[in-house]
């Protein structure tokens, strides 16, 4: 109408800012569940194991590329790409481990039998049995740090979430291995393919050790701390990155809780059934 003035467009409501962390956390959960299930399922035959190895190589290259692309990007996309890059690098380590490609020296003989109490000799043998995977983890962590630490494309403000996410995933995995070695009610031995069956000798007694509860509590506290940092951070790489890391730590805490539950969880039964394990 003549003389009428157009009202300004309404500003985006706060619901978008509130729902974004929820969506990011949901994406972390789906990635964790789907990636773990696919890795387990691909240990079906020699052909699928080779496919898993190819996917591991692709995940490693893609993770480093995302880490490099995220450097200097202070926006939310930079934080998401950096965390995803770190997660892909860890996926590469997991794929080579569960595929039996990089685990540890074949000459290492288990010291003792499943269910025995922890001893120094058994601990040393367990570390040696997975030494190759640990070396690969150190190499990829170093490469992720180098890719992130170089001067960025935008102002040199590189979010360091790629190596940080990888370190969190690796540390949580090593903590879980230590708990399984000392003893948990639900070690998940059925998740190991047949060619990794010798590693079951390093599983401790089928009862929860003193370390399990503090481990879950520490990971949960880390998730809460990361979530609080994300809540207080300005929109951008820090908020998105810390929100995703909070989801990763929360999942790690949940995994440790499930280690202490004697009843089977069955989250990956469909993948294991396809592999022929159940």
C-alpha positions in Angstrom: 0.0 0.0 0.0 1.2 3.6 -0.7 2.9 5.1 2.3 3.2 1.8 4.1 6.6 0.9 5.6 8.0 -2.6 5.6 8.6 -4.1 9.0 12.2 -5.3 9.5 12.7 -9.1 9.2 12.5 -10.7 12.6 15.9 -11.7 14.1 16.6 -15.4 14.4 15.2 -16.8 17.6 17.4 -18.2 20.3 16.1 -21.7 19.6 18.6 -22.1 16.8 21.5 -21.5 19.1 20.0 -23.9 21.7 19.3 -26.7 19.2 22.7 -26.6 17.5 24.6 -28.3 20.3 21.8 -31.0 20.5 22.2 -31.7 16.8 26.0 -31.8 17.0 25.8 -34.3 19.9 23.3 -36.4 17.9 25.7 -36.4 15.0 28.5 -37.6 17.3 26.4 -40.4 18.6 25.4 -41.5 15.1 29.0 -41.3 13.9 30.2 -43.4 16.9 27.5 -46.0 16.5 27.7 -46.3 12.7 31.5 -46.2 12.4 31.9 -48.8 15.2 29.3 -51.1 13.7 30.7 -50.9 10.2 34.3 -51.6 11.4 33.0 -54.7 13.2 31.0 -55.9 10.3 33.8 -55.5 7.8 35.8 -58.2 9.6 33.6 -60.7 7.7 36.0 -62.1 5.1 39.4 -61.4 3.4 37.6 -59.2 0.8 35.8 -57.1 3.4 38.9 -56.8 5.5 40.7 -55.4 2.5 37.9 -52.9 2.0 38.2 -51.9 5.6 41.9 -51.3 5.1 41.2 -49.1 2.1 38.6 -47.2 4.1 41.2 -46.8 6.9 43.6 -45.2 4.4 40.9 -42.9 3.1 39.9 -41.9 6.7 43.5 -41.1 7.5 44.0 -38.9 4.5 40.6 -37.3 4.9 41.2 -36.6 8.6 44.5 -34.9 7.8 42.9 -32.9 5.0 40.1 -31.7 7.3 42.6 -30.8 10.0 44.6 -28.8 7.5 41.4 -27.1 6.1 40.2 -26.2 9.6 43.4 -24.3 10.6 42.8 -20.6 10.7 39.0 -21.0 10.4 37.5 -19.4 13.5 33.9 -20.1 12.4 31.7 -22.9 13.6 32.6 -24.9 10.4 36.2 -24.8 11.4 35.5 -26.4 14.7 33.3 -29.1 13.2 35.9 -29.9 10.5 38.7 -30.1 13.0 36.8 -32.5 15.4 35.7 -34.6 12.4 39.2 -34.7 11.2 40.4 -36.0 14.5 37.6 -38.6 14.6 38.5 -39.8 11.1 42.1 -40.3 12.1 41.0 -42.4 15.1 38.8 -44.4 12.7 41.8 -45.2 10.7 43.6 -46.5 13.8 40.6 -48.6 14.8 40.1 -50.0 11.3 43.7 -51.2 11.1 43.5 -52.7 14.6 40.2 -54.6 14.2 41.3 -55.7 10.7 44.4 -57.2 12.2 46.7 -55.1 9.9 48.5 -53.2 12.7 48.1 -54.6 16.1 51.4 -55.8 17.6 54.3 -58.3 17.3 52.9 -61.8 16.5 55.7 -63.3 18.6 54.3 -61.8 21.8 52.8 -64.7 23.8 50.0 -64.0 26.3 51.3 -64.2 29.9 48.7 -66.2 31.7 45.1 -67.0 30.8 41.8 -65.0 30.6 40.5 -64.0 34.0 43.8 -64.1 35.8 44.7 -61.2 38.2 46.9 -58.4 36.8 50.6 -58.9 37.1 53.6 -56.8 35.8 54.5 -59.6 33.4 51.0 -59.7 31.9 50.9 -55.9 31.7 54.1 -55.8 29.8 52.9 -58.5 27.4 49.6 -56.7 26.9 51.5 -53.4 26.0 53.7 -55.2 23.6 50.8 -57.1 22.0 49.3 -53.9 20.7 52.5 -51.9 20.2 52.1 -51.4 16.5 48.7 -49.8 16.9 50.1 -47.5 19.6 53.0 -46.4 17.2 50.5 -45.6 14.5 48.5 -43.6 16.9 51.5 -41.5 17.9 52.4 -40.9 14.2 48.9 -39.8 13.3 48.7 -37.6 16.4 51.9 -35.9 15.4 50.8 -35.4 11.9 47.5 -33.9 13.1 49.4 -31.5 15.3 51.7 -30.5 12.5 48.7 -29.9 10.2 47.0 -27.7 12.8 50.0 -25.9 14.1 51.1 -24.4 10.8 50.0 -20.8 10.1 46.3 -20.7 9.1 44.7 -19.1 6.1 42.6 -16.7 8.1 44.5 -14.7 10.6 46.5 -17.6 11.9 43.9 -18.5 14.5 43.9 -22.3 14.1 41.5 -24.3 16.3 43.5 -27.2 17.8 40.5 -29.6 18.0 41.8 -32.1 15.4 44.8 -33.4 17.5 42.8 -32.8 20.7 39.9 -34.9 19.6 42.2 -37.7 18.5 44.0 -37.5 21.8 40.7 -37.7 23.7 39.6 -40.8 21.7 43.0 -42.5 22.0 43.2 -41.8 25.7 39.7 -43.0 26.4 40.5 -46.2 24.4 43.7 -46.8 26.4 41.8 -46.2 29.6 39.1 -48.8 28.6 41.9 -51.3 27.7 43.4 -50.8 31.2 40.0 -51.3 32.8 39.4 -54.5 30.8 42.9 -55.7 31.8 42.2 -55.1 35.5 38.7 -56.6 35.3 35.2 -55.6 34.2 31.9 -57.3 34.2 31.4 -56.9 30.5 34.7 -56.9 28.6 33.1 -57.3 25.2 35.3 -60.2 24.1 32.7 -61.1 21.4 33.6 -57.9 19.5 37.1 -59.2 18.7 37.4 -61.1 15.4 38.7 -64.6 15.5 42.2 -63.5 14.4 42.4 -61.2 17.5 41.2 -64.0 19.8 44.7 -64.2 21.5 44.2 -60.8 22.9 41.4 -62.2 25.1 44.1 -63.7 27.2 44.7 -60.2 28.5 41.1 -59.8 29.8 41.0 -59.6 33.6 38.5 -61.2 35.9 34.8 -60.8 35.1 34.2 -58.4 37.9 34.7 -54.6 38.1 38.0 -53.4 39.5 38.5 -50.3 41.6 39.5 -48.2 38.5 36.2 -48.4 36.6 34.0 -46.0 38.6 36.7 -43.3 38.8 37.3 -43.7 35.1 33.7 -43.2 34.2 33.4 -40.3 36.6 36.5 -38.5 35.3 35.3 -38.8 31.7 31.9 -37.6 32.7 33.4 -34.6 34.5 35.5 -33.9 31.4 32.3 -33.9 29.3 30.6 -31.5 31.7 33.6 -29.2 31.6 33.7 -29.1 27.8 30.0 -28.5 27.7 30.3 -25.5 30.1 33.1 -24.1 28.0 31.0 -24.5 24.9 28.1 -22.8 26.5 30.1 -19.7 27.6 32.1 -19.4 24.3 31.1 -17.1 21.6 29.6 -18.6 18.4 32.4 -20.0 16.3 35.0 -22.7 16.3 35.4 -22.9 20.1 31.7 -23.3 20.8 31.2 -25.9 18.1 34.4 -27.7 18.8 33.9 -28.0 22.6 30.3 -29.0 22.1 31.5 -31.9 19.9 34.3 -32.9 22.3 31.8 -32.9 25.1 29.7 -35.4 23.2 32.8 -37.5 22.6 33.7 -37.5 26.3 30.1 -38.3 27.3 30.1 -41.3 24.9 33.4 -42.5 26.4 31.9 -42.2 29.9 28.9 -44.2 28.8 31.2 -46.9 27.3 32.9 -47.3 30.6 29.6 -47.5 32.4 28.6 -50.3 30.1 31.8 -52.1 30.8 30.5 -52.5 34.3 27.1 -53.9 33.3 27.0 -57.7 33.2 24.0 -57.8 30.9 24.8 -57.7 27.1 24.0 -54.4 25.4 23.4 -55.6 21.9 23.9 -52.2 20.2 25.9 -53.8 17.4 24.3 -57.2 17.2 23.0 -56.5 13.6 26.6 -55.8 12.5 28.0 -58.8 14.4 25.3 -61.0 12.9 26.3 -60.0 9.4 29.9 -60.8 10.3 28.8 -64.1 11.6 29.8 -63.5 15.2 26.4 -63.9 16.8 
